[in-house]
Amino acid sequence: MIWNLIYRSLRQHALATLVTAASIALAAGLLLTVWVVKTQTQAVFAATNSGFDAVLGARGSKLQLVLNAIFHLEASPGNIAAKDFEMIRHHPAVKNAIPIALGDNFQGWRIVGTVPALFSDIEFLPGRHYAVRAGEKFFEIGKLEAVVGSYAAQRLGWKAGTTFRPYHGLAFNPDGEQHAEVYTVVGVLAPTNTPVDRVIWIPLEGVQTMSGHNPLAATELSAVLIQLRAPAAGLMLNNQLNASGGRLTFAYPIGSIVAELFNKIGWMDQVLTLIAWLVAVMASGSVLVSIYNSMSARARDIAILRALGARRRTVFGAVVGEAAAIGLLGAAAGFAVFAGLALFVASLIQAQTGVVLEPLKWNPVFWWGPATFVGLCVLGGIVPALKAYRVPVAETIAPVS
């Protein structure tokens, strides 16, 4: 009987049900998106290191150095000398040292100079080396050749054989200086789902000796990407190279340094989460208002049901069940809202950082989020249910003269 009452009430007040469920769907979609993007972003960024343990650069912020060298987002804090690269390259604790040089772009896509060892010796993930498409190759030292990350190539429409002239500076200015050198794309990297996908890679000396650059740049580097032989070596080098008054910065470990970024902007996550919960509470409150406002119109029907033998608890349960059904309907529709919002946000993050999120991957919020919404709606349904519970049968059925 109670299920029939719930169904009939929902159908009778279909418009109010749909509007209320829609508000819950928006709230649920917002909460799921905020929570999933927050947790996945923190986890993925902290785990993204392109296969390296540390970064060596000029004296400055470790976070800036990592964002510049690993995520290709910040400007370089300064340059280091070639002798610094030789020092770290020959250190017994260092397994691999890959130099990089920056200073140019093409239509906003960063151009980074490096050495072929980046592609031949480095595993960006355990067991995975960089690769290019069949029939393509990596650039050769001494040639005006380039290898392009998959995402950059897709957005630029580039393929092997495409030619381009770099622009000076990290920020694109269509009226800015364009270098005379003409580079030819010889390979497009297979997708890595890392910031590497957004970069145009050229030989190291190409950046150092490019026309229009300071001649001193020929002996300078922006940073050195480092693989260590053992984690303990990172702590030793960290203490040694970051000594007070030194001219170098050794950023280690990369994951912990990236975590600092999220600690600094943690207030933003908290604000967004708070907003999502406030929207959730308001949406559940709309269930209370919607059902409560209809109680006057339902009073006679409820009294008749009581006169026909329906118990108070049956009426109470039907109203609470109606609120739960609206919450369940809204929470289910919230997944559709979440899918749209989360995929959109994930595409923006990929476009800006190269890091790929998987928002549709299972997350515990997928069960406790909707359950919370249904619970809030049930709480919102208790007040009108109490009103229905207390409807006086005789007075309500009695004819009005």
C-alpha positions as CSV (number, residue, x, y, z in Angstrom):
1,M,0.0,0.0,0.0
2,I,2.7,2.5,1.0
3,W,4.5,2.1,-2.4
4,N,1.3,2.8,-4.2
5,L,0.8,5.9,-2.2
6,I,4.3,7.1,-3.0
7,Y,3.8,6.5,-6.7
8,R,0.4,8.2,-6.9
9,S,1.7,11.2,-5.0
10,L,4.7,11.6,-7.2
11,R,2.6,11.3,-10.3
12,Q,0.0,13.7,-9.0
13,H,2.6,16.4,-8.2
14,A,4.8,15.6,-11.2
15,L,5.9,19.1,-12.0
16,A,7.0,19.9,-8.4
17,T,8.7,16.5,-8.3
18,L,10.7,17.1,-11.4
19,V,11.7,20.7,-10.5
20,T,12.8,19.6,-7.0
21,A,14.7,16.5,-8.4
22,A,16.4,18.8,-10.9
23,S,17.7,21.0,-8.1
24,I,19.0,18.0,-6.3
25,A,20.6,16.7,-9.5
26,L,22.5,20.0,-9.9
27,A,23.7,19.9,-6.3
28,A,24.7,16.3,-6.5
29,G,26.5,16.9,-9.8
30,L,28.4,19.8,-8.3
31,L,29.4,18.0,-5.2
32,L,30.6,14.9,-7.1
33,T,32.6,17.0,-9.5
34,V,34.3,19.1,-6.8
35,W,35.2,16.0,-4.8
36,V,36.4,13.8,-7.7
37,V,38.4,16.5,-9.4
38,K,40.0,17.5,-6.1
39,T,41.0,14.0,-5.1
40,Q,42.1,13.0,-8.5
41,T,44.1,16.1,-9.2
42,Q,46.0,15.9,-6.0
43,A,46.8,12.2,-6.5
44,V,47.7,12.5,-10.2
45,F,49.8,15.7,-9.9
46,A,51.7,14.3,-6.9
47,A,52.5,11.1,-8.9
48,T,53.5,13.0,-12.1
49,N,57.3,13.3,-12.3
50,S,58.0,12.2,-16.0
51,G,60.3,9.5,-14.6
52,F,62.5,11.8,-12.6
53,D,63.3,12.0,-8.9
54,A,64.6,15.5,-8.6
55,V,65.4,18.8,-10.5
56,L,68.5,20.9,-10.2
57,G,68.2,24.6,-11.1
58,A,69.1,28.1,-10.1
59,R,68.7,29.4,-6.6
60,G,65.0,30.0,-5.9
61,S,61.7,28.3,-5.1
62,K,61.6,24.5,-5.3
63,L,58.0,24.6,-6.4
64,Q,58.7,27.1,-9.2
65,L,61.6,24.9,-10.4
66,V,59.4,21.8,-10.5
67,L,56.5,23.5,-12.1
68,N,58.8,24.9,-14.8
69,A,60.9,21.8,-15.5
70,I,58.4,19.0,-15.0
71,F,55.0,20.6,-15.7
72,H,56.2,23.3,-18.1
73,L,54.0,25.9,-16.4
74,E,56.2,28.4,-14.7
75,A,59.1,30.6,-15.9
76,S,62.6,29.4,-15.0
77,P,64.0,31.0,-11.8
78,G,67.3,31.4,-13.6
79,N,70.0,29.6,-15.5
80,I,72.8,27.3,-14.3
81,A,76.2,26.9,-15.8
82,A,77.3,23.9,-17.9
83,K,79.8,23.0,-15.1
84,D,76.9,22.5,-12.7
85,F,75.5,20.0,-15.1
86,E,78.8,18.2,-15.4
87,M,79.1,18.2,-11.6
88,I,75.7,16.5,-11.1
89,R,76.1,14.2,-14.1
90,H,79.2,12.7,-12.7
91,H,78.0,12.4,-9.1
92,P,78.1,8.8,-8.0
93,A,74.5,9.0,-6.6
94,V,73.1,10.1,-9.9
95,K,71.8,7.5,-12.4
96,N,70.7,9.9,-15.2
97,A,70.9,13.6,-15.7
98,I,69.0,15.2,-18.5
99,P,69.7,18.9,-19.3
100,I,66.9,21.2,-20.6
101,A,66.9,24.8,-21.9
102,L,63.9,27.0,-22.4
103,G,63.1,30.4,-23.8
104,D,61.0,30.0,-26.9
105,N,57.5,29.0,-28.0
106,F,55.3,28.5,-31.0
107,Q,51.8,30.0,-30.7
108,G,52.0,29.5,-26.9
109,W,53.3,25.9,-27.0
110,R,56.5,25.7,-25.1
111,I,59.7,24.8,-27.0
112,V,62.2,22.9,-24.8
113,G,65.8,22.0,-25.8
114,T,67.1,18.7,-24.5
115,V,69.3,15.7,-25.5
116,P,68.3,12.4,-27.2
117,A,69.0,10.5,-24.0
118,L,65.6,11.8,-22.7
119,F,63.9,9.6,-25.2
120,S,66.3,6.6,-25.3
121,D,67.3,6.3,-21.6
122,I,64.3,7.5,-19.5
123,E,61.2,5.5,-18.6
124,F,58.5,8.1,-18.0
125,L,56.5,5.3,-16.3
126,P,57.9,2.0,-15.1
127,G,58.6,-0.1,-18.2
128,R,57.5,2.6,-20.6
129,H,59.9,4.5,-22.8
130,Y,59.0,7.4,-25.1
131,A,58.0,6.3,-28.6
132,V,57.1,7.9,-31.9
133,R,54.8,6.8,-34.6
134,A,55.8,4.1,-37.2
135,G,58.1,5.6,-39.8
136,E,59.1,8.6,-37.6
137,K,62.2,9.2,-35.5
138,F,63.6,11.3,-32.7
139,F,65.6,14.4,-33.5
140,E,69.3,14.3,-34.2
141,I,72.0,16.5,-32.5
142,G,73.1,19.3,-34.9
143,K,70.0,19.3,-37.0
144,L,67.0,21.6,-37.1
145,E,64.6,18.9,-36.1
146,A,61.8,18.6,-33.6
147,V,59.8,16.0,-31.8
148,V,56.3,17.1,-30.7
149,G,54.2,15.9,-27.8
150,S,50.9,14.2,-28.9
151,Y,48.5,16.8,-27.5
152,A,50.5,19.7,-29.0
153,A,50.6,18.0,-32.3
154,Q,46.9,17.3,-32.3
155,R,46.0,20.9,-31.4
156,L,48.5,22.4,-33.9
157,G,47.6,19.9,-36.7
158,W,51.2,18.9,-37.0
159,K,52.7,15.7,-38.4
160,A,56.1,14.5,-39.6
161,G,57.3,16.9,-42.2
162,T,55.7,20.0,-40.8
163,T,58.0,23.1,-40.6
164,F,57.9,26.0,-38.2
165,R,59.9,29.0,-36.9
166,P,60.1,29.5,-33.1
167,Y,59.0,32.7,-31.4
168,H,61.2,34.3,-28.7
169,G,60.0,34.0,-25.1
170,L,57.7,31.6,-23.2
171,A,54.6,33.7,-23.8
172,F,53.3,34.0,-27.4
173,N,53.2,37.4,-28.9
174,P,52.2,37.4,-32.6
175,D,54.1,40.7,-33.1
176,G,57.1,39.4,-31.2
177,E,60.4,38.3,-32.5
178,Q,60.4,35.2,-34.7
179,H,63.6,33.4,-35.1
180,A,65.2,32.8,-38.5
181,E,65.7,29.1,-38.0
182,V,63.2,26.7,-39.6
183,Y,62.6,23.4,-37.8
184,T,61.1,20.3,-39.3
185,V,59.0,17.9,-37.3
186,V,60.5,14.4,-37.5
187,G,58.3,12.6,-35.0
188,V,55.2,12.9,-32.9
189,L,55.4,11.2,-29.5
190,A,52.9,8.6,-28.5
191,P,50.5,9.9,-25.8
192,T,52.0,9.7,-22.3
193,N,49.2,11.5,-20.4
194,T,51.9,13.7,-18.8
195,P,53.0,17.3,-19.4
196,V,55.4,16.0,-22.0
197,D,52.5,15.8,-24.4
198,R,52.2,19.6,-24.5
199,V,55.9,20.3,-25.4
200,I,57.8,20.8,-28.7
201,W,61.2,19.2,-28.2
202,I,64.3,20.3,-30.1
203,P,68.1,19.6,-29.7
204,L,69.6,21.4,-26.7
205,E,72.0,23.5,-28.7
206,G,69.1,24.7,-30.8
207,V,67.8,26.7,-27.9
208,Q,71.2,27.7,-26.7
209,T,72.5,29.1,-30.0
210,M,69.3,30.2,-31.7
211,S,69.6,33.5,-33.5
212,G,68.6,36.5,-31.3
213,H,69.6,34.7,-28.0
214,N,72.3,36.0,-25.7
215,P,75.6,34.4,-26.6
216,L,76.1,33.5,-23.0
217,A,73.1,31.1,-23.3
218,A,75.3,28.7,-25.2
219,T,76.9,27.6,-21.9
220,E,73.8,27.8,-19.7
221,L,70.9,25.5,-18.9
222,S,67.5,26.1,-17.4
223,A,67.5,23.0,-15.3
224,V,68.7,19.4,-15.0
225,L,66.2,16.5,-14.6
226,I,67.7,13.9,-12.4
227,Q,67.2,10.2,-11.7
228,L,68.9,8.9,-8.5
229,R,70.4,5.5,-7.8
230,A,68.7,5.4,-4.4
231,P,66.2,7.5,-2.5
232,A,68.7,8.1,0.3
233,A,70.9,10.0,-2.1
234,G,68.2,12.5,-2.6
235,L,68.3,13.5,1.0
236,M,72.1,13.8,0.9
237,L,72.1,16.0,-2.2
238,N,69.2,18.0,-0.8
239,N,71.3,18.9,2.3
240,Q,74.4,19.5,0.3
241,L,73.2,21.6,-2.6
242,N,70.5,23.6,-0.7
243,A,73.0,24.9,1.9
244,S,72.4,28.5,3.0
245,G,74.1,30.9,0.6
246,G,74.4,28.4,-2.2
247,R,73.6,29.3,-5.8
248,L,71.8,26.1,-6.7
249,T,68.4,24.6,-5.8
250,F,67.9,20.8,-5.6
251,A,64.2,20.1,-5.7
252,Y,63.6,16.7,-4.1
253,P,61.3,14.8,-3.8
254,I,59.1,16.0,-6.6
255,G,55.8,14.6,-5.2
256,S,56.2,16.3,-1.9
257,I,57.0,19.6,-3.5
258,V,53.9,19.4,-5.7
259,A,51.9,18.6,-2.6
260,E,52.9,22.0,-1.3
261,L,51.0,23.6,-4.2
262,F,47.8,21.9,-3.1
263,N,48.4,22.9,0.5
264,K,48.7,26.5,-0.6
265,I,45.4,26.4,-2.6
266,G,43.7,24.1,-0.2
267,W,41.4,26.9,0.9
268,M,40.0,27.0,-2.6
269,D,39.0,23.3,-2.4
270,Q,37.4,23.9,1.0
271,V,35.4,26.9,-0.3
272,L,34.2,24.9,-3.4
273,T,33.3,21.9,-1.2
274,L,31.5,24.2,1.3
275,I,29.5,25.7,-1.6
276,A,28.6,22.3,-2.9
277,W,27.3,21.2,0.6
278,L,25.3,24.4,1.0
279,V,23.7,23.8,-2.4
280,A,23.0,20.2,-1.2
281,V,21.3,21.4,2.0
282,M,19.3,24.0,0.0
283,A,18.2,21.3,-2.5
284,S,17.1,19.0,0.3
285,G,15.3,22.0,1.9
286,S,13.4,22.4,-1.4
287,V,12.0,18.9,-0.8
288,L,10.7,19.9,2.6
289,V,9.1,23.1,1.2
290,S,7.6,21.3,-1.9
291,I,5.9,18.6,0.1
292,Y,5.0,20.7,3.1
293,N,3.3,23.3,0.9
294,S,1.2,20.6,-0.7
295,M,0.0,19.2,2.7
296,S,-3.1,21.5,2.8
297,A,-4.2,20.2,-0.5
298,R,-3.5,16.6,0.6
299,A,-5.1,16.9,4.0
300,R,-8.6,15.6,2.9
301,D,-7.1,12.7,0.9
302,I,-5.0,11.8,3.9
303,A,-8.0,11.9,6.2
304,I,-10.0,9.7,3.9
305,L,-7.2,7.2,3.8
306,R,-7.1,7.2,7.6
307,A,-10.9,6.7,7.7
308,L,-10.5,3.7,5.4
309,G,-8.1,2.1,7.7
310,A,-4.7,3.5,6.9
311,R,-2.5,3.8,10.0
312,R,-0.7,7.0,11.0
313,R,2.7,5.3,10.5
314,T,1.6,4.3,6.9
315,V,0.8,7.9,6.1
316,F,4.1,9.1,7.8
317,G,6.1,6.5,5.9
318,A,4.5,7.4,2.6
319,V,5.5,11.1,2.9
320,V,9.0,10.2,4.0
321,G,9.2,7.7,1.2
322,E,8.1,10.3,-1.3
323,A,10.9,12.6,-0.1
324,A,13.4,9.7,-0.4
325,A,12.2,8.9,-3.9
326,I,12.7,12.5,-5.0
327,G,16.2,12.5,-3.5
328,L,17.0,9.2,-5.2
329,L,15.7,10.5,-8.5
330,G,17.7,13.7,-8.2
331,A,20.9,11.8,-7.1
332,A,20.6,9.5,-10.1
333,A,20.2,12.4,-12.5
334,G,23.1,14.0,-10.7
335,F,25.5,11.5,-12.2
336,A,24.6,12.8,-15.7
337,V,25.3,16.4,-14.5
338,F,28.6,15.1,-12.9
339,A,29.7,13.4,-16.1
340,G,29.3,16.5,-18.2
341,L,30.9,18.9,-15.6
342,A,33.8,16.5,-14.8
343,L,34.7,15.7,-18.4
344,F,34.7,19.4,-19.2
345,V,37.0,20.2,-16.2
346,A,39.2,17.3,-17.0
347,S,39.6,18.6,-20.6
348,L,40.6,22.0,-19.3
349,I,43.2,20.5,-17.0
350,Q,44.6,18.5,-19.8
351,A,44.8,21.5,-22.1
352,Q,46.6,23.6,-19.5
353,T,48.9,21.0,-17.9
354,G,48.9,17.9,-20.1
355,V,47.9,15.8,-17.0
356,V,45.0,13.5,-17.8
357,L,42.3,12.8,-15.2
358,E,39.9,9.9,-15.2
359,P,36.8,11.4,-13.6
360,L,34.6,8.4,-14.4
361,K,37.0,6.1,-12.5
362,W,35.4,4.6,-9.4
363,N,35.5,6.9,-6.4
364,P,34.0,6.3,-2.9
365,V,32.0,9.5,-3.3
366,F,29.9,7.7,-5.9
367,W,28.1,5.8,-3.1
368,W,28.3,8.0,-0.1
369,G,27.5,11.2,-2.1
370,P,24.1,10.0,-3.4
371,A,23.4,8.2,-0.1
372,T,23.9,11.5,1.7
373,F,21.6,13.4,-0.6
374,V,18.9,10.8,-0.1
375,G,19.4,11.0,3.7
376,L,19.1,14.8,3.6
377,C,15.9,14.5,1.6
378,V,14.5,12.0,4.2
379,L,15.3,14.5,6.9
380,G,13.6,17.2,4.9
381,G,10.5,14.9,4.5
382,I,10.1,14.3,8.3
383,V,8.5,17.8,8.9
384,P,5.7,17.4,6.3
385,A,5.4,13.7,7.4
386,L,4.7,14.8,10.9
387,K,2.1,17.2,9.7
388,A,0.4,14.4,7.7
389,Y,0.7,12.2,10.8
390,R,-1.3,14.7,12.8
391,V,-4.1,15.4,10.3
392,P,-7.4,15.2,12.3
393,V,-9.6,12.8,10.5
394,A,-13.1,13.9,11.7
395,E,-12.5,17.6,11.4
396,T,-10.9,17.3,8.0
397,I,-13.6,15.1,6.4
398,A,-16.5,17.0,8.0
399,P,-18.3,19.1,5.3
400,V,-17.8,22.9,5.5
401,S,-21.1,24.8,5.5
